[in-house]
């Protein structure tokens, strides 16, 4: 008997008909002799609707009450799926994050999981019950509801799989695996049979919507094998697993892009010790994640500092930076929301040279200006104007030989 954790995203449970489809898939897995825990998201569009209601009430809603509101979408889904399974003759029981309980820190809207209590779930599994868990949510231990951020149901699923030492965590979504890039932009994108944790971490952090980054961090830390699959067919998907020697033979595995960042520049900053902490300290205290950072060479005792933040935090970050600018006597603040980050990823980069230069030359030939550059062992990222995103993805995908041949299977 295997213990299987399955996660179904919003599109997979977007209607009563689709919830029935999920119930049939869950029941089939159970009938094969497995213990099954199911983590579900809110129905497609529901979280967006709830967020819009909050923003209609207040530009900056109270974070505690925001979590109380947006967590309700998953409560609907777990109840409906449990009812459906029960109507089919199966024992099923739903759990909110606070009922497990899944304990998190006290940071609302971006909470991090601290621990998971497994005794109630294990008792249900031993009694032949299919356990249905609300993704995306937990509790801070003081009775307050917390949420894990957008895409947090993936994190819930992998964390539960790790806590229960599940044999596999199956992530069901509206795509049937991880592709070399977005097939909507490059129709010849290929589906990968497997991808390393590190490559998936980079893809998740660089804009891939397949898996939420913290879910991959959990999977890597606890060795959870993740199988990304489609909830609409039975095709094999992509395994996210430990790196092996075969993976190193591929120079670049994929091209990712992200249009959900904004760029902020602090101009004519006095160049002396402590300035960076005066800027990035308040941003950190506001739980704003800063991504790429560039500081120009000092000239006449002044420098410019440019960095990127998520668009969701752009207004808050801009307000903080403007206050810092006044406090330190900087020359002003510039910002740009119309940017995109385009990246190439591959563990093969560790042992090959010339990858970055190929990327830069490819973008240059298309007249695409690079505004910022960031590198790691297995990725190179460039900030460009958002209007060139699709073009950049297509030419880079072709330049690194990722286009699928017409007679290839994927």
N, C-alpha and C positions, 0 to 999 in steps of 0.2 A: 504494500500500500504506500503510495506516494502522497506527499502533502503538496498541493498545488495552490499557489496564490495567483488569482487572476484579477486584472484591473481593466475596467471598461470606461473609456472616456465619454465626453458629452455627446458626441455624434453617435456613439454606439447605443446610448440610452435616450436618444433624442425624441422618441415617441413611444406610445404604448406598444405599438407593433415591434419596434426595435428592442424594447425591454423584454418582450416575449421571446424574441430571437436570442437575446443574451441568456435568458432563463433556460432555453433549450440547449445552448452550448454548455452552460454550467452543469445542467443535469446530465449531459452526455459524459462530461469529465468525471462526475461523481459515479455514474453507472459503470465506468471503467475500473472502479475499485479504489478511487482516490479520495482523500479528504480534501475539501475545497473551501478556501476562504476567498470571497469576492470583494474587491474594493471598487466603488463606483464614484463617478463624478456627478455633478448636477446635469440635468438635461441640457442639451445644446442651446446656448443663448440665454439660459436662465441666470447665470452669474453676471453676465453683461447687463441684463435687465435690472438686477438688484443693485449693481454698482451705479447704474444710471439714476436709479431712484435716490440713492444716497447723495450723489453729486447734485441732483436737483434740489435737495433739501439744503445742502451746505457744500461750499467749494472745498473745505477741508473738514470732513466729518470726523467726529470723535472716533478714535481707532477701536476702542472697546465695542462701541455700538455698531461700528462698521462690521466687525467680525460676527457679532450676533446676527446681523442681517444677512451677510453673504454666505454664511454657513448653512442657511436653511435650504438651499437648493439640493444639497446632498441628502438631507433628511427625507425629502420627498422621494428621491430615487431609491434609497435603501428600502423604504417601506413598500413601494410598488414592486420592486424586484422580489422581495421576500413574499409578498402576497401572491405573486405570479407562481413562484416555486411551490408554495403551499397548495395552490389550486391544482398543480400538476401532481400532487401526492407526495411531495418531499418535505422533510422537516427543514425549516429555514428560520433564522433569527437575525434581526438587524441590530447593529450597534452604532451609536454615535461615537465620535472620537472620545468624548468625555466619559462614555460608559465602559470603554475597554479597561482602564483609561489609557489614552495616549498622552503622556505628559510632555509638555513643551516649556520653553522659556516664556518670559512675559512680554515678548515683543509682538504686538498685534500686527496682523496683516503680513508678517514675514517671520512667523515663529519657527524655531528650530526644535526638532524632536530631541528630548532628553532620555526618555525611557518608555517602554511599552510593557504593560502588565499582560501576561498571556494566560493566566489561570482560567479565566472565564471562557475564553475562546477554546482552549484545549479541552475543557470539560464538554463543551458543546460538540466539538469534533469527535471526541470519543463516544458520544451518544448518537453519532450518525447525523448530526445537524450540519447543514450548509450555512456557514457564517457569512453575513453580508455587512460590510463595514463602510461607513461614510468616509470617503477620502477628503483630503484638503484641510481637515480640522483636528483639533485636540483641545487640551485644557491646561492651564498654567498651574494646576494644583490648588488654586484658591477658588475654584468654581467658575472662573472666567473662561469663556470660549475663546480659542485662538485659531487663526488660520495660517496656513503655511505658504501663502503667496500663490499667484497664478501658476497652474500646472502642478500644484502641490499634491494632487491625488497620486501622481507617479511616486512621489516621495513617500506618501503613506503606504503604498503597496510594497515598495522595496523594503521599507522599514519593518513592516509586518512580516514580510518573508524572512528578513534577517532575524527578527525576534523569535519567530517560530522555527527557524532553521529549515525552511521549506526547500523542497527539491528543485523547484523552479518558480520563477515569477514571470507570468505571461502578461505582457502589456498589450491589450487589444485596442486598436485605434481605427481610424478611417483609411490608413495606408497599410500595405502588407509587408512593411519592413523599412530598413534604413537605406536610403539611396545615396548615390555619389553626389547628388545635389537635388534641388527641387525639380521634380519632373514637369511641373507646370511651366518652368522656364526653359528647361532642357529636356525635350521629349526622349532623348537617347540616354538619359541618366540610367545607371544600372543599379539593381538592388544588390546589396552586399549580403553574402551568406553569413558572415560574422565580422565583428568589429571589436577592437580592444576597448577596455574601459577608458584608457587615456584618450584614444581618438574620439570616443563618444562624449567624454567630458568636454573636449575642445569643441566638438560640433554643437553640443548643448549650450555651452557658454557663448558661442559665436552666432547663435540665431536659429539653429535647427529646432523645430517645434516638436520633434518626435518624442524626446524625453526631457524632463526637467532636470537641470544640472544636479540638484541635491540628491535626486534619486540615483543618479549614476555614481555620485560620491559614496552613498550608502552601499551600493552594489559592489563597488571596488573594495571598500573597507572590510566588508563582511563576506566577500566572495560569493555573492548571490548571482547565479546565472539568470540573465534576463532575456526573454524571448519576445521580440517585438513582432506582433502579428495583426492581421486584419480581422475585425469582427464580422466582416461580410463575406468571407470565403475561408476555405480550409488550406490555403496555400502555406507552405513553410515560410517563415519570416526571416528575421535577422537575429542571430545570437550575439549578445553583448557579453563578452567573457574575457578571461585573461589573455594577455598577448602571447602569441606563439611565433615561431621562426618564419612561418609562411607570410605573416603579416608584414614583416620587414622587407620582403622582396618588392612590395608595392611602394613606389616613391611618394605619390600623393593619393590618398584614399577618397577625398571628397572636397567639395567646394561649398562653403557655407556663407550665408549673408544675414545681415540684421539691420532692419530699418527702424528699430525701436530704441535708438540712442540719440542723444543730442550732444552738441559740443559747446563748451563754455570756455572762454579765454579771459584771463585776468591780465590786463595790460600794464606795462611799466611798473612792475612790482619791485620795490626796494630789495636789492639782492644782498641779504645778510641772513645769518643763521636764525632759525625759528619761524621764518615766514611760511614755509610749507605747512608746518603744524598748525599755524593760525588759520590757514585755509582749510586743510583737510580734516582737522579735528572737529569743527562744528558739523561738517558734512557727515562724518562718522557717527557723531552723537545723534544726528537726525536719521540714522539708519539708511543713509543714501550710499549706494555702492558706486565707487568711482572706478572706471575701467582704464582706458588708455590715458597716460599722462606724458606730456612733453614740456620741457622747460628749455627756452632758448638760451644761447650763450649770452652771458652778461655783457652789457654795453653801457658805459658811463654810469655803472652802479645800478642799472635797472635791467629787468628781464621780463619776458612774457611767459605765463604758464597756461597751458591748454590741456583740457581733460574731457572725457566723455562720461555721461551718466544715463541711466534709463530714462526714456521719455516720460514714463509715469512719475518720475521724481524731478522732472525738469523745472517746473515752476518753483517748487520748494527749494531746489538747489540754487536756482538763479537768485532768489531772494536772499539766501544765505551768503552767496558770493558777493552780491552788491553791498551787503552790510560789512563784510570783511574788507572789501575794496575801500570803503570809507574809513574804516578803522586803521588800516595800514598805510593810507595815503597813496594807493595805487592810481594808475592813470585812467581806469574805467574798466568796463566789462563788455565783451562781445559774445554773442551766442548764435547758434545755428541749429535749427531742428531738421533741416533738409539734408541730412547726411546718411550714409550707410556704411556699414563695415563689411567688407568682403574678405574672406579668409580661405586659405588652402590648408589642409590637415593631412597628416600621414606619419606613422611611426617610422617609415622608411627614411624620413628626412634626417634622422639621427646619424645615419651613415652615408649620406650623399651630400654633395656640395652643389651649388649653382641653382638651387630651387628658388631662392628669393629673387635672384637676378632674372630668371625666366619669367617670374610673375611680374616684375617691374617692367620688363621689356614688352610683355604682352599687353599690359595696360597702356603703356606709352604709345604703342602702335595704333591704338584706338583713340588716342587723344584724351585719355582719362587721367586727370591730375590726381596725384596722391597727396592727401593733406596730413596724414599721420601714419606711422608704421609701428607695429608691435610684433615681436617674435618670441617664440619659445622653442624648445627642442623639436616639437612636432607640429608647429603651425606658424604661418605668417599672415598677419592681418593688416589691411589698409583701410583707412577712412577715405571715402570718396564722396562726391556729390550724389545724392540719392537718385537723381534722374538717370545715372549711368549704371545702376545696380544690375539690371537684367543683362545688359550688354557685357558687363564685367564677368558675371557668372558664366555666360555662354562661352566667351573666348578663353577663359581660364580652364573651364572644363575640357575644352578641345585641346588646348595647349599641353595639358598634362596627360593626354591620351585616355580620358575617362569616358568619351563618347562610346556608347554601346553600338556595335555593328548590327546592321539590320537582321542578320541571320543568327545573332546571339540570343540565348534564352535568358530571361530575367524574371 
